[in-house]
């Protein structure tokens, strides 16, 4: 049963003492799936997230002919144990130039960027497409870098849909890739550089300020390409909503903890825990240097800070699942927030909020941010909340575990059990 079209979050009564078990990181899971497909022997991924984005990647790998076996994870219902039969840099299936093998990536940015680089290692033609929003998102810098390496890429506007014509590894080939629009372009190339024999130079930003590129480099260094197992760390971006909930409800007593705590340093959003520590809220945060996806969580919390907060370098949020800067400004304003937008900066004043009907824009992070807000502010209603399936399909079950109610607005009934799953 899917979540209803419109739900209301009912704040918990009294103090909350709870521990939330987190699913695996989507960012690490989809990187590890590509690495496992390139491995020379089978690799088992433990604690892998099972969501819309990772299922899209698994479906594409299976269509490419890789053996993939998916098993349950006893510790967390939203995770799986996934065994991938690696091809050692070879891709089993391919299409012809006049009839490419079609791959559908849904709205998964990681799949849309990582797969084209890997497909160049095959021998044949591959059509890559996704949902309408994915066809609007940037892709040009990656496609240009692949052309620099010597591969033919057909795309009328340098976005998806595109046809990738694989011609195998090209030892010694070199390219430059800009990460001005997305660090996923560099990660795509770095994941496949070992198998392709490529030399990849990253441009467009200070590499010390690219945490997702650092994540990719570290995964490649640690990954068992000769076969074995690899553990996926719990999702720090997902943790931010519950660290944020703890901060929101702290004055009511009790405590909300997460387990396991992401602490490897691979995920930039691990730093969100410092933000919500006592007396640690700062007057300014940058999307580029301070926080990654969890800056959205901080923006929604900002009306409850003791001082005005400025959020800078938000330009990349405009080209993700939705135009996130506009979405955050618009929906917070509905709730009574004093918020100003100037260029790629939002400035938010402290102040009381009230309930409102929130448009989620089919964006999982918008939905989860405002659901978190509903733990404190009565009357928060979310339109089309099932979009959380992209990265956190049992998010509302976790929220209900804190004592919150999740009500079907149409019927007035409180949801429970499987009806809380996206």
C-alpha positions in Angstrom: 0.0 0.0 0.0 1.4 3.4 -1.0 1.4 6.5 1.2 -1.7 8.7 0.6 -1.5 11.8 -1.6 -1.8 14.1 1.4 -0.6 13.4 4.9 -0.4 15.4 8.1 2.4 15.0 10.7 1.0 15.0 14.3 3.7 16.1 16.8 4.5 13.6 19.5 3.0 14.2 22.9 5.6 14.7 25.7 9.2 13.9 25.6 10.7 11.4 23.2 13.4 8.8 24.0 14.2 6.8 21.0 17.0 5.4 18.8 16.5 5.4 15.0 18.2 2.7 13.0 19.5 4.2 9.8 19.5 2.6 6.3 22.7 2.6 4.2 24.0 5.5 2.3 22.6 5.9 -1.2 25.8 7.7 -2.4 28.0 4.9 -1.2 25.7 2.1 -2.3 25.5 3.2 -6.0 29.3 3.8 -6.1 29.9 0.4 -4.7 27.5 -1.2 -7.2 29.5 0.2 -10.1 32.8 -0.9 -8.5 31.4 -4.4 -7.9 30.4 -4.7 -11.5 34.0 -3.8 -12.5 35.6 -6.3 -10.0 37.2 -9.4 -11.3 35.4 -11.7 -8.8 32.1 -11.6 -6.9 31.7 -8.9 -4.3 29.1 -8.9 -1.6 27.8 -5.5 -0.4 26.5 -5.6 3.1 24.1 -2.9 4.5 23.3 -1.6 1.0 20.3 0.7 0.7 17.3 -0.6 -1.1 15.5 2.4 -2.5 14.2 3.7 -5.8 17.7 5.0 -6.8 19.6 1.9 -5.9 17.0 -0.4 -7.4 17.3 1.6 -10.7 21.1 0.9 -10.6 20.6 -2.8 -9.9 18.0 -3.1 -12.7 20.4 -1.5 -15.1 23.3 -3.8 -14.1 21.1 -6.8 -14.5 20.0 -5.7 -17.9 23.7 -5.3 -18.8 24.1 -9.0 -18.0 25.8 -8.8 -14.6 24.7 -11.5 -12.1 23.1 -9.7 -9.2 21.6 -11.5 -6.2 19.7 -9.5 -3.6 19.1 -10.8 -0.1 17.4 -9.4 3.0 19.2 -7.6 5.8 18.2 -8.6 9.3 19.3 -5.4 10.9 17.3 -2.9 8.8 14.3 -3.5 6.5 15.4 -0.8 4.1 18.8 -2.4 3.5 19.8 -5.5 1.5 22.8 -7.7 1.1 23.7 -7.6 -2.6 26.1 -9.9 -4.4 27.4 -8.8 -7.8 29.2 -11.0 -10.2 31.9 -8.6 -11.5 33.0 -8.7 -15.1 36.6 -7.6 -14.6 36.0 -4.4 -16.6 33.9 -6.2 -19.3 30.2 -5.6 -19.9 28.3 -8.8 -20.9 25.5 -7.3 -22.9 25.3 -4.5 -25.5 23.2 -3.3 -28.4 24.0 -2.2 -31.9 24.3 1.4 -33.2 20.9 1.2 -34.9 19.3 -0.6 -31.9 21.1 0.4 -28.6 20.5 -1.6 -25.4 18.1 0.7 -23.5 18.7 1.6 -19.8 16.2 3.6 -17.7 17.7 5.3 -14.7 14.5 6.8 -13.2 15.4 10.0 -11.4 18.7 8.7 -10.1 21.4 11.3 -10.7 24.1 8.8 -9.6 22.9 6.2 -12.1 22.6 8.8 -14.8 26.2 9.9 -14.4 28.0 6.8 -13.3 26.6 4.4 -15.9 27.7 6.3 -19.1 31.3 6.2 -18.0 31.1 2.5 -17.3 29.3 1.8 -20.6 32.2 3.3 -22.5 34.2 0.2 -21.4 31.7 -2.1 -23.2 31.7 -3.0 -26.9 28.4 -1.8 -28.4 25.8 0.9 -28.0 23.6 1.8 -25.0 20.7 4.2 -24.8 20.4 5.9 -21.4 17.2 7.8 -20.4 15.3 8.7 -17.3 12.2 10.6 -16.1 11.5 14.1 -17.5 13.3 15.9 -14.7 16.5 13.8 -15.2 16.5 14.9 -18.9 16.6 18.5 -17.6 19.6 18.0 -15.3 23.2 18.8 -16.3 25.2 16.2 -18.1 27.4 18.1 -20.6 30.6 18.2 -18.7 30.6 14.4 -18.3 29.8 13.7 -21.9 32.5 16.1 -23.1 35.1 14.4 -20.9 34.1 11.0 -22.3 34.5 12.4 -25.8 38.0 13.7 -24.8 38.8 10.1 -23.9 37.9 9.0 -27.4 34.4 7.7 -27.1 31.4 8.5 -29.3 28.5 10.0 -27.4 25.3 10.9 -29.2 23.1 13.6 -27.6 21.4 16.5 -29.3 21.6 18.8 -26.3 24.3 17.1 -24.2 21.8 15.9 -21.7 19.8 12.6 -21.4 18.6 10.8 -23.3 21.9 9.9 -24.8 23.5 7.0 -26.7 26.8 5.8 -25.5 29.0 3.9 -28.0 31.4 1.7 -26.0 34.7 0.8 -27.5 36.6 -0.7 -24.5 39.4 0.5 -22.3 41.8 3.2 -23.7 45.0 3.0 -21.7 46.7 6.4 -21.4 43.7 8.4 -22.6 43.3 11.6 -20.7 40.5 14.1 -20.0 39.6 17.1 -17.9 36.2 17.2 -16.2 34.5 20.2 -14.6 32.6 19.8 -11.4 31.1 23.3 -11.5 27.6 21.8 -11.9 28.0 18.4 -10.3 30.8 16.5 -8.5 29.1 13.3 -9.8 30.8 13.9 -13.2 34.3 13.4 -11.7 33.1 10.5 -9.5 31.8 8.7 -12.6 35.2 8.9 -14.3 37.2 8.1 -11.2 35.1 4.9 -10.6 36.0 3.6 -14.0 39.5 5.1 -14.5 41.3 2.0 -13.2 39.4 -0.3 -15.6 39.6 2.1 -18.5 43.3 3.1 -18.1 42.2 6.8 -18.0 44.0 9.8 -16.6 41.3 12.1 -15.1 42.0 15.7 -14.1 39.3 17.4 -12.0 38.7 21.2 -12.7 36.2 23.8 -11.7 36.7 23.8 -7.9 39.2 23.3 -5.2 39.5 19.5 -4.9 39.7 19.9 -1.1 36.2 21.2 -1.2 34.7 18.2 -3.1 33.6 15.7 -0.4 31.8 13.4 -2.8 34.8 13.2 -5.0 36.9 12.4 -1.9 34.3 9.7 -1.1 34.8 8.2 -4.5 38.6 8.2 -4.3 38.5 6.5 -0.9 36.0 3.9 -2.0 38.2 3.0 -5.0 41.2 2.7 -2.7 39.4 0.5 -0.3 37.2 -1.6 -2.6 37.9 -5.4 -3.0 38.2 -5.4 -6.8 39.7 -9.0 -6.5 36.5 -10.2 -4.8 35.2 -10.2 -1.2 32.8 -8.1 0.8 32.3 -4.4 1.4 30.3 -2.7 4.2 28.0 0.2 3.3 28.0 2.9 6.0 24.7 4.3 7.4 23.4 7.3 5.6 24.6 10.6 7.1 22.1 12.7 5.0 19.2 10.6 6.4 20.7 10.9 9.9 20.4 14.7 9.6 16.6 14.6 9.9 16.8 12.8 13.2 19.7 14.8 14.6 17.6 17.8 13.6 14.5 16.3 15.3 16.6 15.8 18.5 17.6 19.5 18.3 14.0 20.6 17.7 12.6 18.6 20.6 15.5 18.9 23.1 13.7 21.5 25.3 10.9 19.0 25.9 13.4 16.6 27.4 14.3 13.1 26.2 16.7 12.2 23.4 16.7 11.0 19.8 19.7 9.1 18.8 20.7 7.4 15.5 22.5 4.1 15.0 24.9 3.2 13.7 26.4 6.7 13.8 28.2 7.5 10.5 31.7 8.4 11.5 34.1 7.2 8.8 34.5 10.7 7.4 33.5 9.6 3.9 30.2 11.6 4.1 30.2 15.3 4.3 26.8 15.3 6.1 28.5 13.6 9.0 29.4 17.2 10.0 25.7 18.0 10.6 26.0 16.5 14.0 28.4 19.4 15.0 25.9 21.9 13.7 23.1 20.8 16.1 25.5 20.4 19.1 24.8 22.7 22.1 25.8 26.3 21.4 27.4 25.3 18.1 24.9 27.0 15.6 26.9 29.5 13.5 25.7 32.7 11.7 26.6 31.3 8.2 26.8 27.9 6.4 28.0 27.2 2.9 26.7 24.4 0.7 30.2 24.2 -0.9 32.4 24.0 2.2 30.3 23.2 5.3 27.4 20.8 4.5 26.2 18.8 1.5 22.6 17.7 1.2 22.0 18.3 4.9 22.2 22.1 4.4 18.5 21.7 3.4 17.8 20.3 6.9 19.6 23.2 8.5 17.6 25.7 6.4 14.4 24.3 7.7 15.6 24.4 11.3 16.9 27.9 11.0 13.8 29.7 12.2 14.4 28.1 15.6 18.0 29.3 15.9 18.8 32.1 18.3 20.2 34.4 15.6 19.7 35.1 11.9 21.4 32.5 9.7 22.8 32.9 6.2 23.1 29.9 3.8 25.4 30.5 0.9 26.7 28.8 -2.3 23.3 27.2 -2.9 23.5 27.3 -6.7 23.9 23.5 -7.1 20.6 23.0 -5.3 18.8 24.6 -8.2 19.6 21.8 -10.7 18.9 18.7 -8.5 15.6 16.8 -8.1 13.8 20.2 -8.2 14.7 23.8 -8.0 15.5 23.4 -4.3 16.3 27.0 -3.4 12.9 28.2 -4.7 11.2 25.2 -3.0 12.7 25.9 0.4 12.0 29.6 0.3 8.4 29.1 -0.9 7.4 26.4 1.5 9.1 28.0 4.6 7.4 31.2 3.8 4.0 29.4 3.8 4.8 28.4 7.4 5.5 32.0 8.4 9.3 32.1 8.2 11.0 35.3 7.6 13.3 34.4 4.7 15.1 36.4 2.0 16.7 35.1 -1.2 19.6 37.0 -2.8 21.4 35.3 -5.6 22.4 31.9 -4.3 22.0 32.9 -0.7 19.1 32.5 1.7 18.9 34.5 5.0 16.5 33.3 7.6 15.4 35.2 10.8 14.3 33.5 14.0 10.5 33.4 14.5 7.5 31.4 15.2 6.1 29.0 12.5 2.6 27.6 11.9 1.2 24.7 9.9 0.8 24.7 6.2 0.2 22.4 3.2 3.7 21.7 1.7 4.3 21.0 -1.9 7.1 18.4 -2.1 7.9 18.9 -5.8 8.5 15.1 -6.0 11.7 15.8 -4.1 12.5 13.3 -1.3 14.6 15.8 0.7 11.9 18.5 0.6 9.5 15.9 2.0 11.8 14.7 4.7 12.8 18.2 5.8 9.3 19.4 6.3 8.2 16.1 7.9 10.9 16.7 10.5 9.5 20.2 11.0 6.1 18.6 11.7 7.5 17.0 14.9 7.6 20.5 16.3 5.0 22.6 14.4 1.4 21.3 14.4 -0.5 21.3 11.1 2.3 20.4 8.7 0.7 18.6 5.7 2.8 17.0 2.9 1.5 16.5 -0.6 2.8 13.4 -2.4 5.1 12.2 0.4 5.8 8.8 -1.3 8.7 10.6 -3.1 10.9 9.6 -0.1 11.2 6.1 -1.7 14.0 7.6 -3.7 16.5 7.3 -0.8 14.6 6.4 2.4 11.5 4.3 1.8 10.6 3.6 5.4 11.2 7.2 6.6 7.7 7.7 7.8 7.8 4.5 9.8 10.9 5.8 11.5 9.1 9.1 12.2 6.1 7.2 13.7 8.6 5.3 15.9 9.3 8.7 17.6 5.7 8.9 18.7 4.6 11.1 15.9 1.3 10.5 14.1 1.1 10.2 10.3 -2.5 10.9 9.3 -4.2 10.4 6.0 -5.9 13.8 5.5 -8.6 12.3 3.2 -9.8 9.8 5.8 -8.5 11.2 9.1 -7.0 7.9 9.9 -3.6 7.4 11.5 -1.3 5.3 9.4 0.5 2.3 10.7 2.5 -0.8 9.5 3.0 -1.2 5.8 0.8 1.9 5.1 3.7 4.0 6.3 6.0 2.7 3.6 6.7 4.6 0.4 
